[in-house]
C-alpha cells in the first residue's frame, strides 16, 4: 500500500506539472505552455529547475512571455485562469476589479481583493498557497516565513535563508500510519459513545462529543494563543496583551465548503454532502461592528487534539479538532 501511495504522489506531481506546461491544446481549445525535457520539475519545488523567480521567461507559442513563477502556488483546477495570452489581462478570481497584466501575478504586491493575484507570495493577507503533492492550501502568511510547510518546500522557494528538504516520501508514509491510526480510533470511539449515553443534551452523533466537551484545548500561533472548550467558550490571547472571547456555547451546523488551512485529515462529513461544524458565536464585538465567532471542524484521530486555529475572515475563526469522537463509518 505504501509503495502504491508513493507512486500516486509521484504520478500526481508529474501530471499536474505536465498540465501546466504541455504544448497541445486542451479539450476546451485553450493552448498550453511548452517546456523542454531538460526543464522537468525539480524534486524540491515541483516546478522547473531552470525557470525560477530570477530566471527570464518561458516562451509561449504565439503568446507573450511570462515567468514560470506566475504559476507558483496556483491550484491545478485554477491554472487556466493564470495563462494570460497576448493582449489579454488576468482577472481576479472573484470577478472584481480591473484586469491586470501578467506581470502583476506574484509580483509581491496585492492587487485583487481576494488575493488571487498573489498565489505564491505573502503579499495578500487573505491569499492562499497551494501545495501540489499534498493537494492542500496554506494561509499566505505561511509563505516564505522560514518554515517548510509543503513537503516539497515550494512555499519557501523565494526565501534565500531557508532550504527545505524534500519530505514527500515521509508524508506518504505518514498517511499510511494515519490509516492504521483511524482503525484504532474507531475502536476508541466506543468509550466516548458509552460516556455520552446518559446525557440529554445533544453532543453530536451518539453523544460521542460529551467527553470532548469536558476538556480545554490550546493552540499557539505566532503572537496569539487560543483556548477552546466546546459548548462553553473560545478565547484569543495576544502575548503580553488582553484575552478576547471569540466565541461562546455552540450549535451544530453543516459547512458546504471548507476554508483552506493546514493540519486537516479526514474532515467529518454529512451524508449527501457537506461537513459537520460546531458554530461558537456571540464573541466580543469587533471594531467593524460584527461579533467574533469560531467554527470548529472535526477530523478523525486517535487522541483529542486541537490541530489548528486561524482567522479566515475578519473576526471569523476556523478551528480543526481531532478526536476519536469524529471517527464515523462512511455512512452514519
C-alpha positions in Angstrom: 0.0 0.0 0.0 2.8 2.4 0.9 4.6 1.8 -2.5 1.3 2.3 -4.3 0.8 5.6 -2.4 4.3 6.8 -3.3 3.7 6.1 -6.9 0.4 8.0 -6.8 2.1 11.1 -5.3 4.8 11.0 -8.0 2.3 10.5 -10.8 0.1 13.3 -9.4 3.1 15.7 -9.3 4.1 14.8 -12.8 0.6 15.0 -14.2 0.0 18.4 -12.6 3.2 19.9 -13.9 2.6 18.5 -17.3 -0.9 20.1 -17.3 0.8 23.4 -16.7 3.4 23.2 -19.4 2.5 20.9 -22.3 2.2 22.4 -25.7 -1.0 20.9 -27.1 -4.4 22.5 -26.9 -6.8 21.4 -24.1 -10.1 19.8 -24.8 -11.7 23.2 -24.5 -9.4 24.7 -27.1 -7.1 26.6 -24.6 -3.4 26.4 -25.7 -0.9 25.4 -23.0 2.8 26.3 -22.5 5.8 24.3 -23.7 9.0 23.2 -21.8 11.8 21.0 -23.0 12.7 17.7 -21.3 15.6 19.4 -19.6 13.2 21.6 -17.7 11.3 18.8 -15.8 10.1 19.6 -12.3 12.6 19.6 -9.5 12.2 17.3 -6.5 12.3 20.3 -4.2 9.7 22.5 -5.7 7.7 20.6 -8.2 8.3 23.4 -10.7 11.1 23.9 -13.2 14.7 23.6 -12.2 15.8 26.3 -14.6 12.9 28.8 -14.7 12.5 30.4 -11.2 12.0 33.9 -10.0 15.4 35.1 -11.0 15.4 33.4 -14.5 14.0 35.1 -17.6 10.9 33.7 -19.1 9.1 30.7 -20.7 8.3 31.5 -24.3 4.6 30.6 -25.1 3.7 29.5 -28.6 2.1 32.6 -30.2 1.7 34.3 -26.8 3.6 36.8 -24.6 6.4 35.6 -22.4 5.8 35.1 -18.7 7.9 33.8 -15.8 7.1 30.3 -14.6 6.8 31.7 -11.1 3.5 33.1 -12.3 2.1 29.6 -11.6 3.7 29.2 -8.2 1.1 28.4 -5.5 -1.8 28.0 -8.0 -4.3 25.2 -7.6 -4.4 22.9 -10.7 -8.1 23.5 -11.2 -7.4 27.2 -11.5 -4.3 27.0 -13.6 -6.1 28.0 -16.8 -7.1 31.3 -15.2 -3.4 32.3 -14.9 -2.5 31.6 -18.5 -2.6 35.2 -19.8 -2.3 35.4 -23.6 -1.1 38.2 -25.8 -3.3 41.2 -25.5 -5.2 39.5 -22.6 -5.5 40.5 -18.9 -5.6 38.5 -15.8 -8.9 38.7 -13.9 -9.2 38.3 -10.2 -10.9 35.0 -9.4 -13.7 36.8 -7.6 -14.5 38.7 -10.8 -14.0 42.1 -9.1 -11.6 44.9 -10.0 -9.9 45.8 -13.3 -7.9 43.4 -15.4 -4.2 43.0 -14.6 -1.2 42.5 -16.8 0.5 39.1 -16.3 3.5 40.8 -14.7 1.1 41.7 -11.7 0.8 38.0 -10.8 3.2 37.0 -7.9 4.9 40.4 -8.0 4.7 40.7 -4.2 2.0 43.4 -4.4 -1.6 42.7 -3.6 -4.0 44.0 -6.3 -7.0 41.7 -6.0 -9.4 42.0 -3.0 -9.5 38.2 -2.8 -5.7 37.9 -3.0 -5.8 35.7 -6.1 -3.1 37.7 -8.0 -0.5 36.6 -5.3 -0.9 32.8 -5.0 2.8 32.3 -4.5 3.7 35.2 -2.1 2.6 36.5 1.3 1.6 40.0 -0.1 -2.2 39.4 0.4 -3.4 38.7 3.9 -6.3 36.6 2.6 -4.2 34.8 -0.1 -3.8 31.1 -0.4 -0.8 29.0 -1.5 -1.4 25.5 -3.0 0.9 22.6 -2.1 0.9 20.3 -5.1 1.9 16.9 -3.6 -0.4 17.1 -0.6 -3.3 18.8 -2.6 -3.9 21.3 0.2 -3.8 25.1 0.7 -1.9 27.2 3.1 -2.6 30.7 4.5 -0.4 33.2 2.7 1.2 34.1 6.0 3.0 30.8 5.8 4.7 31.6 2.5 8.4 32.4 2.9 8.1 32.5 6.7 11.1 30.3 7.4 9.1 27.2 8.0 8.7 24.4 5.4 5.0 23.6 5.2 4.8 21.9 1.8 6.6 18.6 1.7 8.4 19.7 -1.5 9.4 23.0 0.1 7.7 25.1 -2.7 6.3 27.5 -0.1 9.8 28.7 0.7 11.3 29.0 -2.8 11.8 32.7 -2.5 13.3 32.6 1.0 17.1 32.7 0.4 17.8 32.0 4.1 15.8 28.8 4.2 16.5 25.5 2.4 13.8 22.9 2.6 14.4 19.1 2.4 12.0 17.2 0.3 9.9 15.1 2.7 7.2 13.9 0.4 8.1 10.3 0.8 7.8 10.7 4.5 4.5 12.4 4.0 3.2 9.4 2.2 4.5 7.1 4.9 2.6 9.2 7.5 -0.6 8.7 5.5 -0.2 5.0 5.9 0.3 5.4 9.6 -2.8 7.6 9.8 -4.8 4.8 8.1 -3.8 2.4 10.9 -4.5 5.1 13.5 -8.0 5.5 12.2 -8.7 1.8 12.8 -7.5 2.3 16.4 -9.6 5.5 16.8 -12.8 3.7 15.6 -12.4 1.2 18.4 -11.6 4.0 20.9 -14.8 5.8 19.9 -16.9 3.2 21.7 -15.8 4.6 25.0 -16.9 8.1 24.0 -20.3 6.8 23.0 -20.8 4.9 26.3 -19.8 8.0 28.3 -22.4 10.1 26.5 -25.4 7.7 26.7 -26.8 9.3 29.9 -26.7 12.9 28.5 -29.9 14.6 27.5 -28.2 17.4 25.6 -27.1 16.7 22.0 -23.3 16.2 21.9 -23.1 15.1 18.3 -23.8 11.7 16.7 -24.3 9.2 19.5 -23.4 12.0 22.0 -19.8 11.0 21.4 -18.5 14.6 21.9 -19.6 14.7 25.6 -16.1 13.6 26.8 -14.5 16.0 24.4 -16.6 18.9 25.8 -15.0 18.3 29.3 -11.6 19.3 28.0 -9.9 22.6 27.3 -7.8 22.7 24.1 -4.9 25.0 23.5 -3.2 26.2 20.3 -0.5 28.8 19.8 0.4 30.6 16.5 2.9 33.5 16.4 1.9 36.1 19.0 -1.5 34.6 19.7 -2.6 31.7 21.8 -6.1 30.2 21.7 -8.2 28.2 24.2 -11.3 26.3 23.2 -13.8 24.5 25.4 -16.6 23.1 23.3 -20.1 24.2 24.1 -18.6 26.8 26.5 -16.3 29.4 25.1 -13.2 30.2 23.0 -10.6 32.8 23.6 -7.7 34.5 21.9 -4.8 36.0 23.9 -2.1 38.2 22.5 1.3 37.8 24.1 1.6 40.5 26.8 -1.9 41.7 25.9 -5.5 41.0 26.9 -7.7 38.0 26.4 -10.6 38.3 24.0 -13.6 36.0 23.9 -14.1 35.0 20.2 -17.0 32.5 20.7 -19.5 31.1 23.1 -21.6 27.9 23.6 -22.1 26.1 20.3 -24.7 25.0 17.7 -24.3 22.2 15.2 -24.3 23.2 11.5 -23.3 22.0 8.1 -20.5 23.6 6.1 -20.8 23.2 2.3 -17.3 24.3 1.5 -14.1 24.0 3.6 -11.8 27.0 4.0 -8.2 26.3 3.2 -5.8 25.6 6.1 -3.2 23.1 7.3 -3.4 20.2 9.6 -6.6 18.7 8.2 -7.1 14.9 7.9 -10.4 13.3 7.1 -12.9 16.0 8.0 -16.2 14.8 9.4 -18.8 14.7 6.7 -22.5 14.7 6.4 -24.1 12.0 4.2 -25.1 13.6 0.9 -22.5 16.4 1.1 -21.1 19.0 3.5 -19.1 18.9 6.7 -20.1 18.8 10.3 -19.2 22.0 12.2 -19.8 23.5 15.7 -20.6 27.2 15.5 -19.4 29.1 18.6 -20.8 32.6 18.1 -21.5 35.7 20.2 -17.9 36.5 20.9 -16.8 40.0 21.8 -17.7 42.8 19.3 -15.1 43.8 16.7 -14.3 47.4 15.7 -16.3 46.8 12.4 -19.4 46.1 14.4 -19.7 42.3 14.0 -19.4 39.8 16.8 -16.5 37.4 16.7 -17.2 33.7 16.1 -15.4 30.4 15.8 -16.4 27.5 13.5 -14.9 24.2 14.8 -14.5 21.4 12.3 -13.6 17.8 13.3 -11.3 15.2 11.9 -10.8 11.5 13.0 -7.8 11.0 15.2 -6.6 8.6 17.9 -6.4 11.4 20.5 -8.3 14.6 21.4 -6.1 17.5 20.0 -6.6 21.0 18.6 -4.7 20.9 15.3 -5.1 24.5 14.1 -6.8 27.8 14.6 -6.8 30.6 12.0 -8.7 33.8 11.3 -10.2 33.0 7.9 -12.1 36.3 7.7 -12.1 39.5 9.8 -13.1 38.4 13.3 -14.2 35.0 12.0 -12.1 32.0 13.0 -11.8 28.4 11.9 -10.5 25.6 14.2 -9.9 21.9 13.5 -10.1 19.4 16.3 -9.0 15.8 16.1 -10.8 13.2 18.2 -12.0 9.5 18.2 -15.5 11.0 18.6 -15.2 12.2 14.9 -14.4 8.8 13.6 -17.6 7.7 11.8 -18.2 5.0 9.2 -18.7 6.2 5.6 -22.4 6.4 6.1 -23.9 7.2 9.6 
